[in-house]
Amino acid sequence: MRIRKVLFIALISAYVVSCNNPTLISKADYNWPLEKVIQVTNDGLQVKTPDIFAFEVTVFFEKEGIVLGEDGALIRMIMGDKGYYYLTAKGFKTVYVLQWVEGGLAIKKEIKVSDEGLINPFFNQKKTNVLLVDGDNSYSINFTGIIGE
């Protein structure tokens, strides 16, 4: 009878422990093949689109020293193969690399790409990196910075 109790407790303990450990799916390709162009209202709130989450973007405009006008602005965003988000906009000097953390998004890296500010930026997805194009300039970037620098 005592052996049954010990066995029962051991089985229940093993079940409880196994339920608390999340399963990691490591072979996942997170990249978006195309960037998302997202409207931002003049109060700095990103207009939610059906295929992306909503979040506040005023912190990025403040970091860039840009005041939003009445028409708001457009931000450009793409997700890379490792699950990081890349965000920039016209007038930005930086590409912001974002990652999910408990309770929201965190800036993982700020990649300076321009001294004067981007004129007409857009993102394109490559296999292992993200390509930022702005006129005649292009930058291969990943979550660590500009590749080749």
C-alpha positions in Angstrom: 0.0 0.0 0.0 2.9 2.4 0.9 4.5 1.7 -2.5 1.3 2.6 -4.3 1.2 6.0 -2.5 4.8 6.8 -3.3 4.3 5.8 -6.9 1.1 7.8 -7.2 2.8 10.9 -5.7 5.8 10.5 -8.0 3.6 10.2 -11.1 1.6 13.3 -10.1 4.8 15.2 -9.4 6.2 14.3 -12.8 3.0 15.4 -14.5 2.9 18.7 -12.7 6.6 19.4 -13.5 6.1 18.5 -17.2 3.1 20.8 -17.5 5.1 23.8 -16.2 7.9 23.6 -18.7 7.0 25.2 -22.1 7.9 23.4 -25.2 10.4 25.3 -27.4 9.9 25.2 -31.1 13.3 26.3 -32.3 12.9 25.7 -36.0 10.6 28.7 -36.8 10.9 31.2 -39.6 9.5 34.5 -38.3 10.3 36.8 -41.3 7.7 38.8 -43.1 8.4 38.7 -46.8 7.1 42.3 -47.2 7.3 45.3 -44.9 4.2 46.8 -43.3 3.5 50.5 -43.8 1.5 51.7 -40.9 -0.3 54.9 -40.4 0.4 56.8 -37.2 -2.1 59.3 -35.9 -1.0 62.8 -34.7 -1.2 61.6 -31.0 1.4 59.0 -31.7 -0.8 56.0 -31.7 -0.3 53.4 -34.4 -3.5 52.7 -36.3 -4.1 49.0 -35.8 -4.3 47.1 -39.0 -5.9 43.6 -39.2 -2.6 41.8 -39.7 -0.5 43.5 -37.0 -0.7 44.4 -33.3 -1.3 48.0 -32.2 1.3 49.9 -30.1 2.3 53.5 -29.3 5.2 54.9 -31.3 5.7 58.4 -29.8 8.9 57.3 -28.2 10.6 56.7 -31.6 9.6 60.1 -32.9 10.7 61.8 -29.6 14.1 60.0 -29.9 14.4 61.3 -33.5 13.4 64.8 -32.5 10.4 64.7 -34.9 7.1 66.4 -34.0 4.1 64.7 -35.5 1.9 67.0 -37.6 -1.9 66.9 -38.0 -1.7 64.2 -40.6 0.5 61.9 -38.4 3.1 59.9 -40.2 3.9 56.5 -41.7 6.2 54.0 -40.1 7.8 51.1 -41.9 8.2 47.8 -40.1 9.3 44.3 -41.0 10.0 41.2 -39.0 13.3 39.3 -39.5 14.0 35.6 -39.5 15.0 35.6 -35.8 11.7 37.2 -34.6 13.0 40.8 -34.2 11.0 43.7 -35.5 12.8 46.5 -37.5 11.2 49.9 -37.5 12.0 53.2 -39.2 10.3 56.2 -40.9 10.9 59.1 -43.2 13.2 61.6 -41.4 14.6 59.0 -39.0 18.3 58.6 -38.7 17.9 55.2 -37.0 16.5 51.7 -37.5 15.1 50.4 -34.2 15.3 46.7 -33.5 12.5 45.6 -31.2 11.8 42.4 -29.4 8.9 41.1 -27.4 9.3 41.2 -23.6 6.8 40.5 -20.9 4.3 43.3 -21.1 5.3 44.8 -24.4 8.1 45.6 -26.9 11.6 46.6 -25.9 14.3 48.4 -28.0 17.1 45.8 -28.4 19.3 47.9 -30.6 19.4 51.3 -32.3 21.2 51.2 -35.6 22.2 54.6 -37.0 22.0 54.6 -40.7 21.9 58.4 -41.7 23.2 61.7 -40.5 20.5 63.8 -42.1 17.5 61.5 -41.9 16.0 59.0 -44.3 14.2 60.4 -47.3 12.1 57.6 -48.7 13.0 54.4 -46.8 11.7 50.9 -47.3 12.5 47.4 -46.1 13.0 44.2 -48.0 13.5 40.8 -46.6 16.5 38.6 -47.4 17.2 35.1 -46.1 19.4 36.0 -43.1 19.1 39.8 -42.9 16.8 42.7 -43.6 17.7 45.2 -46.4 16.9 48.9 -45.8 16.8 50.9 -49.0 16.8 54.7 -49.1 17.3 56.2 -52.6 20.8 55.1 -53.8 21.8 53.8 -50.3 21.1 50.3 -49.0 22.0 48.7 -45.8 22.0 45.0 -44.9 21.1 44.8 -41.2 20.3 42.2 -38.6 19.6 42.4 -34.9 23.3 43.1 -34.1 23.7 46.1 -36.6 24.8 46.8 -40.1 26.4 43.8 -41.7 29.9 44.4 -43.1 30.8 47.3 -40.8 
